[in-house]
């Protein structure tokens, strides 16, 4: 993608790494910039802290949008969450490419008529696999039909907006990735996180976790490698792809 034109992507941050850990792991903006730059140097990410009340003045301010994860839930009654959901509805109406990661994935669904809630399956932590159920043109031709990503979530999408479709699923998380209207992409896993940061987050949540979940999550990090670059490539190609109907 080296010869692709420059695009401005609004990075809509809904949280950040705790300040005392930023020196070691970087910020969410750092992580997203690194993961996207590794696959497409022409996508310039411009961070805004939505959880602190920052939002673009207009959907026309950027070529596309990328919504981060968060420790918050999309159904929390916080004004900034309602404002971001309204902004997503404007993005859909204007057919502006919008990608949601984890909380962002759930927020897109929730904003457009679907539902996200606390999952009966419990915490998704460590490296989780999903299978591609509906290959998309912006995915590589002939690639594996499964992928692995770092997961850190309690909530899941349980109902899609009208007209959306699941394109990747797992037994643990049936709505692992979705597309809608040719302009919306939701991904439950984290292509921007590395294993060291995931391990740190697992340790910080140890008191909340069943001991078996804690051990299995750490074991997955020791045994498996996430397909982070592969999925980051999908995000970049989706942003650049024609915005046709799914």
C-alpha positions in Angstrom: 0.0 0.0 0.0 3.0 2.3 -0.2 1.8 4.2 -3.2 -1.7 4.8 -1.9 -2.8 8.4 -1.4 -2.7 9.9 2.0 -6.0 9.7 4.0 -6.9 11.4 7.3 -8.4 9.0 9.8 -10.1 10.3 12.9 -8.9 8.1 15.8 -11.8 8.4 18.3 -10.3 7.3 21.6 -12.7 6.2 24.3 -10.1 5.5 27.0 -6.3 5.3 27.5 -3.6 3.3 29.2 -3.3 4.2 32.9 -0.8 7.0 33.3 1.6 4.9 35.4 1.9 2.3 32.6 2.2 4.6 29.6 6.0 4.8 29.9 6.2 1.1 29.5 3.4 0.3 27.0 2.7 3.6 25.3 -0.8 5.2 24.8 -3.7 3.9 22.8 -2.8 6.4 20.2 0.8 5.0 20.1 -0.5 1.5 19.7 -3.0 2.3 16.9 -0.4 4.4 15.0 2.1 1.6 15.2 -0.3 -1.1 14.1 -1.7 0.9 11.1 1.7 2.3 10.0 3.0 -1.3 9.8 0.5 -2.0 7.0 -0.3 1.3 5.4 1.9 4.4 5.9 -0.6 6.5 4.0 -3.3 6.4 6.7 -2.6 9.3 9.1 -4.3 8.8 12.5 -5.5 11.9 14.3 -6.5 11.1 17.9 -9.4 12.7 19.8 -10.4 11.8 23.3 -14.1 11.2 23.1 -14.3 10.1 26.7 -13.1 13.6 27.6 -15.7 15.3 25.4 -13.7 15.7 22.2 -15.5 14.9 18.9 -15.0 16.1 15.3 -17.1 19.1 14.4 -18.3 17.2 11.3 -18.0 13.8 9.6 -16.3 15.7 6.8 -13.3 16.6 8.9 -11.8 13.2 8.1 -11.8 10.5 5.4 -12.6 7.7 7.8 -12.9 7.0 11.5 -11.5 4.4 13.9 -13.1 3.9 17.4 -11.0 2.4 20.2 -11.8 0.1 23.1 -12.7 1.3 26.5 -13.1 0.2 30.1 -16.6 1.6 29.9 -19.7 -0.1 28.6 -21.8 1.2 25.6 -24.9 1.1 27.7 -23.4 3.2 30.5 -25.5 6.4 30.9 -22.6 8.8 30.2 -23.2 11.9 28.0 -20.1 11.3 25.9 -21.2 7.7 25.0 -24.6 9.0 23.8 -22.8 11.8 21.8 -20.4 9.3 20.2 -23.4 7.0 19.2 -25.1 10.0 17.6 -21.9 10.7 15.7 -21.8 7.1 14.4 -25.3 7.5 13.2 -24.2 10.6 11.2 -21.2 8.6 9.8 -23.6 5.9 8.6 -25.9 8.5 7.0 -23.0 10.2 5.3 -21.5 6.8 4.2 -18.3 7.5 6.0 -16.0 4.5 6.6 -16.1 3.7 10.4 -14.2 0.9 12.1 -14.9 -0.1 15.7 -12.5 -2.1 17.9 -13.9 -3.9 21.0 -15.9 -1.1 22.7 -16.0 0.6 19.4 -17.4 -2.6 17.7 -20.1 -2.8 20.4 -20.9 0.9 20.2 -21.5 0.8 16.4 -23.9 -2.1 16.9 -25.6 -0.4 19.8 -25.9 3.0 18.1 -27.5 1.6 14.9 -30.2 -0.6 16.3 -28.3 -3.7 17.6 -27.5 -4.6 21.2 -24.4 -5.2 23.3 -24.5 -6.5 26.8 -22.5 -8.3 29.5 -21.8 -11.7 28.1 -23.0 -14.9 29.8 -19.7 -16.5 28.7 -17.8 -14.2 31.0 -14.4 -12.6 30.4 -12.7 -13.0 27.1 -9.0 -12.7 27.8 -5.8 -13.7 26.2 -5.5 -14.9 22.5 -8.8 -16.1 21.0 -9.4 -17.6 17.6 -12.3 -16.9 15.2 -13.3 -18.3 11.9 -14.2 -16.2 8.9 -17.7 -17.1 7.9 -18.2 -14.6 5.1 -15.0 -13.6 3.3 -14.8 -9.9 2.2 -13.1 -8.4 -0.9 -10.7 -6.5 1.3 -9.4 -9.7 2.9 -6.5 -11.5 1.2 -7.4 -14.0 -1.4 -6.7 -17.6 -0.4 -5.8 -16.8 3.2 -6.5 -19.0 6.2 -10.2 -19.1 7.2 -9.3 -18.6 10.9 -7.4 -15.8 12.7 -6.3 -15.1 16.3 -6.4 -11.8 18.2 -5.9 -10.5 21.7 -9.2 -10.2 23.6 -9.9 -8.2 26.7 -13.7 -7.9 27.1 -16.7 -8.8 29.3 -19.4 -7.4 26.9 -20.4 -8.8 23.5 -22.6 -7.8 20.6 -25.7 -10.1 20.9 -27.9 -8.5 18.2 -26.9 -6.8 15.0 -28.4 -3.7 13.5 -30.8 -4.3 10.6 -29.0 -5.1 7.4 -25.7 -6.0 9.1 -24.0 -9.4 8.8 -21.6 -11.4 10.8 -18.4 -12.1 8.9 -16.3 -13.9 11.6 -17.5 -15.9 14.6 -16.3 -18.2 17.4 -18.2 -20.4 19.9 -17.2 -18.0 22.7 -18.1 -14.8 20.7 -20.6 -15.5 17.9 -20.4 -11.9 16.7 -16.6 -11.6 16.4 -16.6 -9.3 13.3 -19.4 -7.7 11.4 -19.9 -5.4 8.4 -22.8 -3.1 7.6 -23.9 -0.9 4.6 -20.4 -1.2 3.1 -19.1 1.5 5.5 -19.2 0.0 9.0 -16.8 -2.6 10.3 -16.7 -4.0 13.8 -14.0 -6.2 15.3 -14.2 -7.6 18.8 -10.5 -8.4 19.2 -7.6 -6.0 19.5 -5.1 -5.9 16.6 -3.4 -2.9 18.2 -2.4 -4.6 21.5 0.7 -6.8 22.0 1.1 -9.7 24.3 3.0 -7.8 26.9 0.2 -5.3 27.3 -2.4 -8.0 27.4 -0.5 -9.8 30.1 -0.3 -6.6 32.1 -4.1 -6.1 31.8 -4.8 -9.7 32.9 -2.7 -9.2 36.0 -4.5 -6.0 36.9 -7.8 -7.9 36.7 -6.7 -11.0 38.6 -8.9 -10.2 41.6 -12.0 -10.2 39.3 -11.2 -13.4 37.5 -12.0 -17.0 38.1 -8.6 -18.8 38.7 -9.1 -21.0 35.7 -9.8 -18.1 33.4 -6.7 -16.3 34.7 -4.5 -19.4 34.0 -6.0 -20.1 30.6 -5.6 -16.5 29.5 -1.9 -16.4 30.5 -1.4 -19.9 28.9 -2.8 -18.6 25.6 -0.2 -15.8 25.6 2.6 -18.3 26.1 1.5 -20.7 23.4 0.0 -18.6 20.6 0.7 -15.6 18.4 -2.0 -13.1 17.4 -2.6 -12.3 13.7 -2.4 -8.6 14.5 -0.7 -7.4 11.3 -3.1 -9.5 9.2 -6.2 -7.9 10.8 -4.6 -4.4 10.7 -4.2 -5.0 7.0 -7.9 -5.8 6.7 -8.7 -2.5 8.5 -6.5 -0.5 6.1 -7.9 -2.2 3.0 -11.5 -1.8 4.3 -10.9 2.0 4.8 -9.6 2.3 1.2 -12.1 -0.1 -0.4 -15.1 1.2 -2.4 -18.1 1.7 -0.1 -20.5 -0.6 -1.8 -23.3 -2.6 -0.1 -22.3 -5.8 1.7 
